[in-house]
């Protein structure tokens, strides 16, 4: 069997753009080249990793020139950690490329005539903006080549997954995305667990005691900690939980989960309260929201308010409308628009989220909301709309995969006057808007940056029925 042919080196390639997935773009001999972790203006040698018919994927092997726009990243883990891949790109340019991503997707995939897109709403906080992070225990650290050459200790990591490597965990010393005490808790838990011989999880062999730790916070400074163990061991479990409780009095909710499955999903797991409350309360505008251990809540609270205010503005409610809030989650948008609506119907797949949505309405003395659980394409039927009233306005905020075609067809049959489409994935949003474009015209587009230093962007589009 012959040796695999070595792909050629591309020399002194100048980066000219950034693509929709955040990778830098160059063009060599009429071929598009995608390379991670670069910015326009960088001049580099590129090793080809994959060669396709229409594009090439590569990685940098040598810098010849650094872009004049490049800035020094704040985090010591930049370039290895899977997050914050744009820390070397000034924030105004981050916003510029996110705005371009929205335009490109709506025009290329949506194939629609666009109004002037409103300037993207930037985040007031470039760091410490997240209200939730999840860390993974691993019995073996991911080491860089320099660390391997220096003989660094490889035992026991608590941190984030290396991109594309389900069983490789980077041991995190600092993260600038969530306010303290997230770093203090993570580092203290790691040290306590090492000193007390609590086994870190082996992700490949599926064995070990400590699996994950989730830290949530609200703007008031209350903290929820959820420790996920692989199996029950009351003595060792309580030793760790007592340590956290005693060391960090700001933890107002301390919970644990026993997850013996082969995956980390917690939707089907039952959290157990160890100390404090079983939830946090977050305030957004004049409303209060209950956040439980499994609740979905936008991870950038301040920008979530900007996002929802945009949705309310686009909906142009007068108080007489029946509003459907699809993929309502814990009812944040539904409760946000309730005071301006005749009634709001929220539909969500996750039953626990629907329970939270009802609680959130009760917390705010909102009486004109109703929430239903089930698969959207099965719930949103003609019979359902006959029973609950046909919507005048639909607000939809689907997951990254967008809306099922049956849901799009149900919306077309419902024929609301306005559709407010909130999306975390401009490409699937553009696809769905294209399916609606025979009956609806896009009249407003407002990007919102929820995640500085990443390529991710939220977008709100207003579709109005053509008469």
HELIX and SHEET records of a PDB file:
HELIX    1   1 UNK A   91  UNK A  108  1                                  18    
HELIX    2   2 UNK A  145  UNK A  149  1                                   5    
HELIX    3   3 UNK A  182  UNK A  195  1                                  14    
HELIX    4   4 UNK A  234  UNK A  247  1                                  14    
HELIX    5   5 UNK A  301  UNK A  315  1                                  15    
HELIX    6   6 UNK A  332  UNK A  337  1                                   6    
HELIX    7   7 UNK A  338  UNK A  340  5                                   3    
HELIX    8   8 UNK A  351  UNK A  363  1                                  13    
HELIX    9   9 UNK A  376  UNK A  379  1                                   4    
HELIX   10  10 UNK A  382  UNK A  388  1                                   7    
HELIX   11  11 UNK A  405  UNK A  414  1                                  10    
HELIX   12  12 UNK A  426  UNK A  436  1                                  11    
SHEET    1   A 6 UNK A   9  UNK A  14  0                                        
SHEET    2   A 6 UNK A  43  UNK A  51 -1                                        
SHEET    3   A 6 UNK A  55  UNK A  65 -1                                        
SHEET    4   A 6 UNK A  31  UNK A  35  1                                        
SHEET    5   A 6 UNK A  24  UNK A  28 -1                                        
SHEET    6   A 6 UNK A  17  UNK A  18 -1                                        
SHEET    1   B 8 UNK A 118  UNK A 121  0                                        
SHEET    2   B 8 UNK A 440  UNK A 448  1                                        
SHEET    3   B 8 UNK A 458  UNK A 465 -1                                        
SHEET    4   B 8 UNK A 418  UNK A 423 -1                                        
SHEET    5   B 8 UNK A 393  UNK A 396  1                                        
SHEET    6   B 8 UNK A 322  UNK A 326  1                                        
SHEET    7   B 8 UNK A 343  UNK A 348  1                                        
SHEET    8   B 8 UNK A 369  UNK A 373  1                                        
SHEET    1   C 7 UNK A 169  UNK A 171  0                                        
SHEET    2   C 7 UNK A 155  UNK A 161 -1                                        
SHEET    3   C 7 UNK A 132  UNK A 140 -1                                        
SHEET    4   C 7 UNK A 210  UNK A 217 -1                                        
SHEET    5   C 7 UNK A 223  UNK A 229 -1                                        
SHEET    6   C 7 UNK A 251  UNK A 258  1                                        
SHEET    7   C 7 UNK A 272  UNK A 276 -1                                        
SHEET    1   D 2 UNK A 279  UNK A 284  0                                        
SHEET    2   D 2 UNK A 287  UNK A 292 -1                                        
END                                                                             
